[in-house]
Amino acid sequence: MFIEKCEKILKGHATQMMSKYDKKKKQKSTRQEARDKTLAKLKDTLSQKRSLQASEELFSSSDDCQTPVRKKRMRIQQFSPQPSSDDTDIGSPPPLQITGTDAQDNAVPSMAEIIGCLRELPETLRLMKECVEKVNTSLSHTSSTNVSHFLPGKTVAVSKRAFLRLNRTRMTVFAQELAVLLFSKDTLAKSTLTGKYGKGEMAKGQLDVIKVQAITDAVIEEFPGSTVSEVRAAIRRKCNNEHFSHKRP
């Protein structure tokens, strides 16, 4: 669940950055088109002015043509284009230069911000990966702690849930149930604490000494007033009871 949330957050950030980038790109293309239109109009105006200047030079070349030159100058002044409503929307030449510069200045921080976010993305992913690994390690440690429980001595482990469910009303009951948890009833029926058996009985094995010691330490820890001989006697009785129960048809 945590990984899925992380992936959703990263996808959301990436989508937001891409949408911002698309908006800026569209705005930039719109400004570019407006600038191109204005430049085209400026070129037309300059070409017209140059043609008028050429004609003015022709009129000014003779001394007898002063009056027509003045008329031409008046015509040039009248011909100079005035900014219409359409031109105002697009932007007249001087405002266009300022507006374009301002737009670029405003667009640069936005693009820089997007690029900065993209540059920080690998570091963010690395931190997210470390966080996920820590969470997984913590979960695995917690699950292993819930599954296993080490008895005193830290050499023998049992199921923690089963250990917590053992009967603790009496020392003998706790010791015998813990012996069944470690050895199983079938093993107890065919074994003894020392491996010795009486005359006429089938050969029996010896219970694992390390496990017997772990049971003894756990019982004494749970019931501080108990002794080693009492714990061993409880285990011995459990072996005998299981042996006789297995003999019954």
C-alpha positions as CSV (number, residue, x, y, z in Angstrom):
1,M,0.0,0.0,0.0
2,F,2.8,2.4,0.8
3,I,4.6,1.8,-2.5
4,E,1.3,2.3,-4.4
5,K,0.7,5.7,-2.6
6,C,4.3,6.7,-3.4
7,E,3.8,5.8,-7.1
8,K,0.5,7.8,-7.2
9,I,2.2,10.9,-5.6
10,L,5.0,10.7,-8.1
11,K,2.6,10.3,-11.1
12,G,0.6,13.3,-9.8
13,H,3.7,15.5,-9.6
14,A,4.8,14.4,-13.1
15,T,1.4,15.1,-14.5
16,Q,1.3,18.6,-12.9
17,M,4.7,19.4,-14.3
18,M,3.9,18.3,-17.8
19,S,0.6,20.3,-17.8
20,K,2.5,23.4,-16.7
21,Y,5.1,22.8,-19.4
22,D,2.4,22.4,-22.0
23,K,0.7,25.6,-20.9
24,K,3.9,27.6,-21.1
25,K,4.7,26.1,-24.5
26,K,1.3,27.2,-25.8
27,Q,1.7,30.7,-24.4
28,K,5.1,30.9,-26.0
29,S,3.8,29.8,-29.4
30,T,1.0,32.4,-29.2
31,R,3.5,35.2,-28.4
32,Q,5.7,34.1,-31.2
33,E,2.8,34.2,-33.7
34,A,1.8,37.7,-32.5
35,R,5.4,38.9,-32.8
36,D,5.7,37.4,-36.3
37,K,2.6,39.2,-37.4
38,T,3.8,42.5,-35.9
39,L,7.2,42.1,-37.5
40,A,5.5,41.5,-40.9
41,K,3.5,44.7,-40.5
42,L,6.6,46.6,-39.6
43,K,8.4,45.3,-42.6
44,D,5.5,46.5,-44.8
45,T,5.5,49.9,-43.2
46,L,9.3,50.3,-43.6
47,S,9.1,49.3,-47.2
48,Q,6.4,51.9,-47.8
49,K,8.4,54.5,-46.0
50,R,11.5,53.7,-48.0
51,S,9.6,54.1,-51.3
52,L,8.2,57.4,-50.1
53,Q,11.7,58.6,-49.0
54,A,13.0,57.6,-52.5
55,S,10.2,59.7,-54.1
56,E,11.0,62.6,-51.7
57,E,14.6,62.5,-52.7
58,L,13.6,62.7,-56.3
59,F,11.4,65.8,-55.6
60,S,14.1,67.4,-53.5
61,S,16.7,67.1,-56.2
62,S,15.3,70.1,-58.1
63,D,15.0,73.6,-56.6
64,D,11.7,74.2,-58.4
65,C,9.9,71.4,-56.7
66,Q,9.8,72.6,-53.0
67,T,6.1,72.8,-52.8
68,P,5.5,69.2,-53.9
69,V,8.1,68.0,-51.5
70,R,6.2,69.7,-48.6
71,K,3.0,68.0,-49.8
72,K,4.8,64.7,-49.9
73,R,6.0,65.2,-46.4
74,M,2.5,66.0,-45.3
75,R,1.3,62.8,-47.1
76,I,4.1,60.8,-45.3
77,Q,2.9,62.1,-42.0
78,Q,-0.7,61.3,-42.8
79,F,0.3,57.9,-44.2
80,S,2.2,56.8,-41.0
81,P,0.1,54.0,-39.6
82,Q,-1.9,54.6,-36.4
83,P,-2.4,51.7,-34.0
84,S,-5.8,50.2,-34.6
85,S,-7.8,48.1,-32.1
86,D,-6.5,45.0,-33.8
87,D,-2.9,46.2,-33.6
88,T,-3.4,47.1,-29.9
89,D,-4.6,43.5,-29.2
90,I,-1.5,42.1,-31.0
91,G,0.8,44.9,-29.8
92,S,2.3,47.9,-31.5
93,P,6.0,47.7,-32.2
94,P,7.4,49.5,-29.1
95,P,5.0,47.7,-26.6
96,L,5.7,44.4,-28.4
97,Q,9.4,44.6,-27.6
98,I,8.7,45.3,-24.0
99,T,5.9,42.8,-23.7
100,G,8.0,40.1,-25.4
101,T,10.9,40.8,-23.1
102,D,8.7,40.7,-20.0
103,A,7.1,37.5,-21.2
104,Q,10.4,35.8,-21.7
105,D,11.6,37.1,-18.3
106,N,8.4,35.6,-16.8
107,A,8.7,32.4,-18.7
108,V,12.3,31.8,-17.8
109,P,11.7,31.3,-14.0
110,S,8.8,28.9,-14.8
111,M,10.9,26.8,-17.1
112,A,13.8,27.0,-14.6
113,E,11.4,25.8,-11.9
114,I,10.3,22.8,-14.1
115,I,13.9,21.9,-14.9
116,G,14.8,22.2,-11.2
117,C,12.0,19.9,-10.3
118,L,13.1,17.4,-13.0
119,R,16.7,17.6,-11.7
120,E,15.5,16.9,-8.1
121,L,13.3,14.0,-9.2
122,P,16.1,11.4,-9.1
123,E,17.0,12.5,-5.6
124,T,13.4,12.3,-4.6
125,L,13.1,8.8,-6.0
126,R,16.2,7.7,-4.2
127,L,14.8,9.0,-0.9
128,M,11.5,7.3,-1.6
129,K,13.3,4.0,-2.3
130,E,15.3,4.3,0.9
131,C,12.0,4.9,2.8
132,V,10.4,1.9,1.2
133,E,13.4,-0.3,2.0
134,K,13.3,0.9,5.7
135,V,9.6,0.2,5.9
136,N,10.1,-3.3,4.3
137,T,12.9,-4.0,6.8
138,S,10.8,-2.9,9.7
139,L,7.8,-5.0,8.5
140,S,10.0,-8.1,8.0
141,H,11.6,-7.6,11.4
142,T,8.1,-7.2,13.0
143,S,6.8,-10.3,11.2
144,S,9.7,-12.4,12.2
145,T,9.3,-11.2,15.8
146,N,5.7,-12.2,15.7
147,V,6.4,-15.6,14.3
148,S,9.3,-16.7,16.5
149,H,10.0,-16.5,20.2
150,F,13.4,-17.5,21.7
151,L,13.4,-19.3,25.0
152,P,16.0,-18.4,27.6
153,G,19.5,-19.1,26.2
154,K,18.5,-17.8,22.8
155,T,19.3,-21.1,21.1
156,V,15.7,-22.6,20.9
157,A,12.8,-20.8,19.3
158,V,9.1,-21.5,19.2
159,S,6.0,-19.9,17.7
160,K,5.3,-16.8,19.6
161,R,1.6,-17.1,19.2
162,A,1.7,-20.8,20.5
163,F,4.0,-19.8,23.4
164,L,1.6,-17.1,24.5
165,R,-1.3,-19.5,24.4
166,L,0.3,-22.0,26.8
167,N,-1.6,-22.7,30.0
168,R,0.0,-20.9,32.9
169,T,-2.3,-21.9,35.7
170,R,0.2,-24.4,37.1
171,M,3.9,-25.0,36.6
172,T,3.5,-28.7,35.6
173,V,0.8,-27.9,33.0
174,F,3.0,-25.2,31.5
175,A,6.1,-27.4,31.4
176,Q,4.2,-30.3,29.8
177,E,2.5,-28.1,27.2
178,L,5.9,-26.5,26.3
179,A,7.4,-30.0,26.0
180,V,4.7,-31.0,23.5
181,L,5.3,-27.7,21.6
182,L,9.0,-28.4,21.3
183,F,9.0,-32.3,20.8
184,S,5.4,-33.3,19.8
185,K,3.4,-36.1,21.6
186,D,4.8,-38.9,19.4
187,T,8.4,-38.0,20.2
188,L,7.6,-37.8,23.9
189,A,6.0,-41.2,23.8
190,K,9.1,-42.8,22.3
191,S,11.7,-41.0,24.4
192,T,12.9,-40.3,27.9
193,L,15.0,-37.7,29.6
194,T,18.1,-40.0,29.8
195,G,17.4,-42.5,27.0
196,K,17.2,-45.4,29.5
197,Y,14.2,-47.7,29.5
198,G,13.0,-50.5,31.8
199,K,13.2,-54.3,31.3
200,G,10.8,-55.7,28.7
201,E,10.3,-52.2,27.2
202,M,11.2,-51.2,23.6
203,A,14.3,-49.1,23.1
204,K,13.7,-45.4,23.6
205,G,15.6,-42.4,22.5
206,Q,16.8,-39.5,24.6
207,L,15.2,-36.1,24.4
208,D,17.4,-33.3,23.0
209,V,19.4,-32.0,26.0
210,I,19.5,-28.4,24.7
211,K,15.7,-28.3,24.3
212,V,15.1,-29.9,27.7
213,Q,17.4,-27.2,29.3
214,A,15.5,-24.5,27.4
215,I,12.2,-25.8,28.7
216,T,13.6,-25.9,32.3
217,D,14.9,-22.3,32.1
218,A,11.6,-21.1,30.6
219,V,9.5,-22.7,33.3
220,I,11.7,-21.4,36.1
221,E,11.6,-17.9,34.5
222,E,7.8,-18.2,34.3
223,F,7.4,-19.7,37.8
224,P,10.4,-18.4,39.8
225,G,9.7,-20.7,42.8
226,S,10.2,-23.9,40.7
227,T,13.3,-26.1,40.8
228,V,15.1,-28.1,38.1
229,S,14.0,-31.4,39.5
230,E,10.4,-30.4,39.6
231,V,10.5,-29.4,35.9
232,R,12.2,-32.6,34.9
233,A,9.7,-34.6,36.9
234,A,6.8,-32.9,35.0
235,I,8.5,-33.7,31.6
236,R,9.1,-37.3,32.7
237,R,5.4,-37.7,33.7
238,K,4.4,-36.3,30.3
239,C,6.6,-38.9,28.5
240,N,5.1,-41.7,30.5
241,N,1.5,-40.5,29.9
242,E,2.1,-40.3,26.1
243,H,3.8,-43.7,26.1
244,F,0.8,-45.3,27.8
245,S,-1.7,-43.5,25.6
246,H,0.0,-44.8,22.5
247,K,-0.1,-48.3,23.9
248,R,-3.9,-48.2,24.1
249,P,-5.7,-49.8,21.2
